[in-house]
Amino acid sequence: MFNLLLSLLITSLAILFVGEIIPGIEVVNFGNAIVAALVLGVINITLKPVLFILTLPINILTLGLFSFVLNAFFFYFVGELVSGFSVEGFWAAVFGSVIVSLISSAFNSRS
């Protein structure tokens, strides 16, 4: 339970950080970042495995690079769902999802 809350906190802080450094991503406050992290986590648990299997041929052809597109799509989709968190444009979504993934992975691998 503690690891789950820690992971949520780290992802929320990563979303806030991305909102500060990447133009096209806006996070109003920490509460919106927590909601965005929760929604992103639910999407990653439910939709990501299904879409990854469905897009496996494309992923194989692009040597795994299409997974960046999937992650960017999920990041953009969360921006559409959560008020107070917005993502404008494909490249903002790509860079934002990559940075959030890197930060979350780096900190979550230590626990």
Summary of the structure (lengths in Angstrom):
residues: 111
radius of gyration: 13.6
end to end distance: 12.3
largest distance: 39.7
contacts: 328
relative contact order: 0.19
helix: 77%
strand: 5%
